[in-house]
Amino acid sequence: MWARDAAYGLDLELPITSARAVRRWLGVDTAIIETPFTPEAMDRLQPSHGVELWRDGRQEFAGLVEELNPTWSAETGEAVLKASCVGDAVHLADRLVFPDPLRAADDQTVNDHWTTSGVASTAMQQLISDQAGPTCRADRRVPGLALGADPGVGVSRPWSGLFNSVLQQLTLMSVVSGANLGVRMRAAPGQLTADVVAPRNLADDIRFSADLSNLAGIDYRITAPSLTHALAAGQGDLRLRLRRLAVTSDPLALAWGRQIWSYIDRRDTAEVAELVQAAEDALADGGPTVSLAVTLLDTDAATYGRDWDVGDLVTVYVGLPGQTKVATVSDVIREIRLDVAASGAESIRPAIGSYDAKATVPTPTQQQLAAVGLSLAGLITRK
């Protein structure tokens, strides 16, 4: 664990009394760290400074100190410095999407929305650049922020935003991208890099199951959709308003047997394409969820940080040891919680699944095939 200066340089190694970090695929990472109190550590963890956690030579957490809490007890003689930290993506959560990125905040008098068009990953990079990065107005720019290589993936369409937080807008874009895109921040001395990244599809190679001895706990949850029918209304009065309807075709949403309607007021537009897009975006955001938190055990075939990571598409078989599996979830690992003690003992707990998780309840034939697959899995070497 290292203290970090305002220019992202590592300047003091800190002993770990305890550390908990939560990494997120599209969100702000968090960490709570404890280290023995010293005047030097206190000085290096002042406002605008940060913390980095490294594991096996890899940066696991990098971000800013948000709260600093030194404690001391004369009775025990124990002096501890506790810091609550937020990941570097907080810069994107802190900033708004301005229609005119180069104009002052109180002089947004030309454009109605920030707009761009093209492939989803390219549009997300453009948003970051315009609102916080190299093409942003200088007084709103994140110091040292650069963009990584564009993967060039996701649907191609028009994109727009207005006064959402930049991170919220990126999340909305990811939802409709068709590619489950995420944003990864990388810190290095003098520079902070924002990468728009697509998940690696490891669903066939990285599988977790109680019977494979790499799964130690399951918390599985399926939730009904919040929307199945979206009616968007544009300009006009009463019966003369232009309206367009979007209806879900998602089998997971239809399986709940409900019609859940929403009326979307878009009186700011008379464009049919914009109304259709607004209705479809609302459906994508209101779909059913399949979430899964698991406690994993490292094995030679599936080791955290080497074989799989946050943002990877993996497969988890839901069921107890030796029993029929009740579901199979193949989706992106969207969150990982790391706990580390002073002894070096650690636990890793990922959360899998969200709005577009794919879950299947196996038929008897599929159950038999899955059982065969599980027995063969131990014979397959890591690719």
N, C-alpha and C positions, 0 to 999 in steps of 0.2 A: 504494500500500500504506500502511495506517495502523496505528499502535498504538492499542489500545482499552482504556479503563479498565474497572473492575469493574462499572460501571453502563451499559456498552455505548456510552459516548460516545467519539468519535474525538478524540484529543488530540495526536497527532504523526504527520505524514506521514513515511514511511520510503522512501528510495531503494531500488530493487530491484537487487540484484546478481544474484540468480536466485530463481525461485519455481516450485514445483510444487504444484498443488492437484488433489485428486481429489474430485469431487462425486458423491454417491450418491443414488439415488432413494429408497431406504429403508435408510439406514445412516448411519454417522458419517463425515462428510467429513474429509479429512486435508490437511495442507499442510506443506511444508518450505520455509522462506524464508531468504534471506541478504540482509543489508544491511550497509553499512559500520559498524564498531563506533564508537559514541560513548557517553559516560557517560549522555547524555540518553536514547538509545535503550535502553540497558541498564536504566535506571530505569523506563521506560514498559512494558517487557515482563516485569515481575516476575510471580510467581504470582498467580492470579485475574485478571490482565489478559489481553488477547487481541490478535488481528490481524484485519484485514479487507482483502481484495483486491477491487479494483474494476476493471472493464473497460468502457470506453465508457459510463461513467455508471451501471453496473449492479453490484450486489454479487454477486461470484462465490464468495467464501468469507468466512465469519465464524465465529470460534471462539476457543478458549482456548489459551494457550501451555502445552505439556506438558513441554517440555524446552528449556532455554536453554544455548547453547554459544558463548561468545566465544572467538575464537582470535587469536593474534598471532605473527608471526615477525619477529625482529630482522634476519634475513638478507634478507628481501624487503620488510620494512616494512609488510606487509599485515595489516590488522586487520579481522576479519569477525565479525559477530554472526549466528549461525545459530539458528533457532528451529523446533522441531517443534510443530505445532499440531493440535488436533482440533476438528471442527465443533461447533456448539452443540447438535446432537442427542446429543452425548455425555451431556448431562444425563439424557436418557431412557434411555440405555444404562446409566447408573450406578445408577438407582433400580429397586427391586423392586416387583412388583405385590402389595400387601397386601390380604387379604380385607376388612379394615375400614380404609379410608383415614384415618379420623379417630382411630383408636386407636393407642396406642404400639406400637412394633415388637414388644415382648415381652408385649403384652397382646391378642393376636389370638385371643380366646376365644369369639367369638360366631358369626361366619360361617365356613363352610368354604372358600368361594371368593369372590373379587370377581366380581360378576355384574351384567349389564345385558342389555337386549334392544332390538332395533330394527335400523334400517338400519346397514350396516357403517360408513360414514363417521361417523355420529352416535355409534356405540359407541366408535370409535377416539378421537374427541374427548373422550368422557366418561372414557375410560381415562386420557388425558393429564391432564385436569383433576383427576381423583380422586387420581392418584398423583404428580403433579408440579406441577399448576397451581392455579387459583383455588379449587377445592373440596378441595384436599389439606390434610392436617395441616400447620400452619404451620412446624414444624421440618424438614419434608421438602420444602417448596415451593421450586421454582426461583425465585430473585428476579426479579420483573418479568415472569414468564411469563404470557402471555395466549393466547387461542385465536382463530383466524381464522374466517371464515364457513364454515358447514357446507355442503358441496356436496350432501348428501342423496342419496348414491348407494351402490350395493352391495346385497347380499342382506340381507333382514330375518330375524333369527333370534335365539335366545339366545346370549349370549357369557359366557365365564368365564375366569378366570386365577388362578394361584396361584404366587407367588414366582419367576416368570420375571422377567428384566429387562423394564422397560416397553417398550423398543425391540424386544426379542425377541417379546413378546406382540403388539405392533403388526404385526410381520412375519407372524406366524401368522394374524392377523385379515385382513391383506391377501391372503394366499395363498387364503383361502376366501371372500373378499369378492365374487369374480366381477367385480371392477372394477379390479384392479391398482392399488389405492390406494397413495399414498405420503405421506410427511410432509416438509414443507418448513419450515425455521426461518428467520425473518427478524429481523435485529437492527436496532434503532434506539435512539437515546439514551433510556435509561430503561426500555426495554421489549424483550422477546424474544417473538416471536409464533410459535406453532406452527400451521401450516396442514395440514389433511388435504386432499389434492388428488387428483383423478382425472386420468389422462393425457388430453392432447389427441389426438384421432385425426387424424393428418396422413398416414396411410399412402397415401392417393391423391394427395397434393399434394407430399410431401417424399420423394423417392426418390434412392437413391445407387447408382451403378454405375460400374465402370471405364470403360464406354463413354460415360457422361455427363460424364466428366472431373472428377467431384467425389469420386472414391474413389481413394486412393493406396496402400491396403494392406488385406489381409483376413486375419483369423485366425478360422477357422470351426470349431466343434466341436459334435458331436451325441453325447449320452450316454444310455445305456439307463436305464430307470426303476429306482429302488431298491425299488419296491413296486407290485404289481398286485392283490393280494388281502389285505384287512385283516379280521381276525377279532377283534372286541372282546368281552371277557368281563366280565360284571358280577358282582353278588353271588351267593353260593351255593357249594356244594362239589362238585368233580369234575363228574359228569354232570348235576348239578342246576343248574349255573351257567347264567345267562341269557347267550346269545351272539347276536351279530348280525354278518353278513358284508357287506362292501362290495367290489365288484369293479370295476376300472377299465373305462371304455368309451372312453377316449382312444385315437383311432386311432394316434397316435405311440407310445403305450405298447404297444399290441397288435402293432405292426409288428415289434417285436423278437422276438416269438415265445416269450416267457418267461412263466412263472408264478412270481412272487416274493411269498412269503407272509410275513405278520407277525401275531403274536399280541399283542393289546393288553390288558393287565391293568387293568381298571377296576373292581376289587372295591369301590371307594368309592361305586358307584351301582347302583340297581336300576331306573333309568328307561330304558325302551327307546329313547326319543328321544336320550338322552345317549350310549348305546352306538352307535347309528347315526351320530350326529354325530362321535363319536370315530373310527370306522372311516373315514368319508368324509374327515375332516380329514387322517388319516394318508395316504390315497391322494393327496390334493391335494399334500401335502408331498413325496411320494415319486415324483412323475411324472418323465417323461423331460425332459432339458434340451436346449435348442438355444442355444448361446452364440456370440456373434460380436463380436470386437473389430475395429474398422476405423479407418483413418487417413483423415480427410476433408480435402477442400479446399473452402474457401468459394467459392461462385459467386454471381452476382447473383440466381439463383432460389432458393438455399438457403444462407443465411448464419447461422452460429451466433449465438445470442443474439437475433437479430431474427426469424428464421423457424422455428427449432427449438431445443430445449433438452432438458436432462435431464428425463425423465418423459414425453416426447412419443412417440407411436406413429408410427413411420416404416417405410419399406420399403427393404430392401437386396437387390440382385441379386448373388448370389455367383457369381463367374466371372472369367476373365481377359479382357483387352481383345480384342474381335473373336471370342471363342469362345462356344459355347453356354453359357448359364447353368445351373449344376448345381443351384441351389436359390434360392428366394426366401424371405427372412425378413421378416416384418412383426411387430414387437414394440416394446416400450417401451425407450427408451434409459435404462439403469439406472445407468450410471456414465460420467463424463467426466473425462479427465485433461488438465489444462492445464499446459503448460510455458512459462515466460517467462524470457528472458534480459535482461541489462542493456540490450542494444541495442534491446529491444522485440520481437525475433523470438519467435514463439510457435508451438506445435503443439497441436492438439486431437485427442484420441483417445477416442472413445466406445466403450462396450461395450454390446451389444444382446442381449437374450434371456435367458431363465431358465426356471423350471419350466413355464411355460405358453406359451413361444414357439411361433408357428405357422410351420412350414416346409413347403414343398411341393417335391417333385422334379418338374419340368415334363415333361409328355408332349410328343411331337413337335409336336402342334397348338399347345399352350401355348407352346412355344419360338418358333414362328413368330409368334404373337400378341405375345409379349414383345418380339421384335425390332422389330415394327411400332411397339409402344408406345414403345420406346426412341428410335426415329427421330422420333416425334411429340413426345417429351418436350421437346426443345429448342425447340419452337414454342409451348409452353404457358407463359403468363406466370404469375408468382407470384400466388396468390390472397390 
